[in-house]
């Protein structure tokens, strides 16, 4: 799995690609886990980045109970440190490393 962080007409978009042969699909916002009506962001520690962290964590963990902890690890260890003006591709290994950092 890869997360593709892209800019389209000035808007930040997050896509998920399950494997090399799959077509990327939009990463859904998880309003049930993090109530924020704005979009996704990266490169700072605000609500848009947390929104992205929760969406990625939910996609990675599916039914796990610790989505909140995982989301905040993603925010602290990778998402907030990215260049907010650039596009990024995050591999599954990169995401797992960010989750495991204490």
C-alpha positions as CSV (number, residue, x, y, z in Angstrom):
1,X,0.0,0.0,0.0
2,X,1.1,3.5,-0.8
3,X,-0.4,6.9,0.1
4,X,-0.1,9.5,-2.6
5,X,-0.3,13.0,-1.4
6,X,-1.1,15.3,-4.4
7,X,-2.1,18.8,-5.2
8,X,-5.0,19.3,-7.6
9,X,-6.0,22.8,-8.6
10,X,-4.5,24.0,-5.3
11,X,-6.4,21.5,-3.2
12,X,-4.6,18.7,-1.2
13,X,-5.8,15.2,-2.2
14,X,-4.8,11.9,-0.6
15,X,-5.0,8.7,-2.7
16,X,-4.3,5.1,-1.7
17,X,-2.8,2.6,-4.0
18,X,-3.1,-1.0,-2.8
19,X,-0.3,-2.4,-5.0
20,X,1.6,-1.6,-8.2
21,X,-1.1,-2.9,-10.5
22,X,-4.1,-1.2,-8.8
23,X,-5.6,2.2,-9.8
24,X,-5.3,4.8,-7.0
25,X,-8.5,5.6,-5.2
26,X,-9.4,8.6,-3.0
27,X,-8.6,8.0,0.7
28,X,-11.9,8.6,2.4
29,X,-12.1,11.1,5.3
30,X,-13.1,9.4,8.6
31,X,-15.5,11.9,10.2
32,X,-16.6,9.1,12.6
33,X,-13.0,9.1,14.0
34,X,-12.0,12.8,13.7
35,X,-14.7,15.4,13.3
36,X,-13.2,18.0,11.0
37,X,-15.0,19.2,7.9
38,X,-11.9,20.6,6.2
39,X,-9.7,18.7,3.9
40,X,-6.4,16.9,4.2
41,X,-3.1,18.8,4.7
42,X,0.5,18.0,5.5
43,X,3.5,20.0,6.6
44,X,2.3,21.4,10.0
45,X,0.5,20.1,13.1
46,X,-3.1,21.4,12.5
47,X,-6.5,19.9,12.0
48,X,-6.0,19.1,8.3
49,X,-2.9,17.0,9.2
50,X,-4.7,15.2,12.0
51,X,-7.6,14.5,9.6
52,X,-5.1,12.9,7.2
53,X,-3.5,10.9,10.0
54,X,-6.8,9.4,11.1
55,X,-7.8,8.5,7.5
56,X,-4.4,6.7,6.9
57,X,-4.5,5.0,10.3
58,X,-8.0,3.7,9.7
59,X,-7.0,2.4,6.3
60,X,-4.0,0.7,7.7
61,X,-5.6,-0.8,10.8
62,X,-9.1,-1.5,9.7
63,X,-10.7,-2.9,12.9
64,X,-7.9,-2.1,15.4
65,X,-8.8,-0.3,18.6
66,X,-5.7,2.0,18.7
67,X,-6.4,4.1,15.6
68,X,-6.1,7.3,17.7
69,X,-2.5,6.5,18.9
70,X,-1.5,5.4,15.4
71,X,-2.9,8.6,13.8
72,X,-1.0,10.8,16.2
73,X,2.2,8.9,15.7
74,X,1.8,9.5,11.9
75,X,1.1,13.2,12.5
76,X,4.1,13.6,14.9
77,X,6.6,11.4,13.1
78,X,6.0,12.0,9.4
79,X,3.0,14.1,8.2
80,X,3.8,17.3,10.0
81,X,7.4,17.1,8.8
82,X,6.6,16.9,5.1
83,X,7.0,20.0,2.9
84,X,3.4,21.3,2.7
85,X,4.0,22.8,-0.8
86,X,5.1,19.5,-2.4
87,X,3.5,16.2,-3.4
88,X,4.7,13.1,-1.6
89,X,4.4,9.3,-2.0
90,X,4.5,7.4,1.3
91,X,5.3,3.7,1.2
92,X,3.8,1.2,3.6
93,X,7.2,0.7,5.1
94,X,7.6,4.4,5.7
95,X,4.2,4.6,7.3
96,X,4.9,1.6,9.6
97,X,8.3,3.2,10.7
98,X,6.4,6.4,11.6
99,X,3.9,4.4,13.6
100,X,6.6,2.5,15.5
101,X,8.6,5.5,16.5
102,X,8.1,6.5,20.1
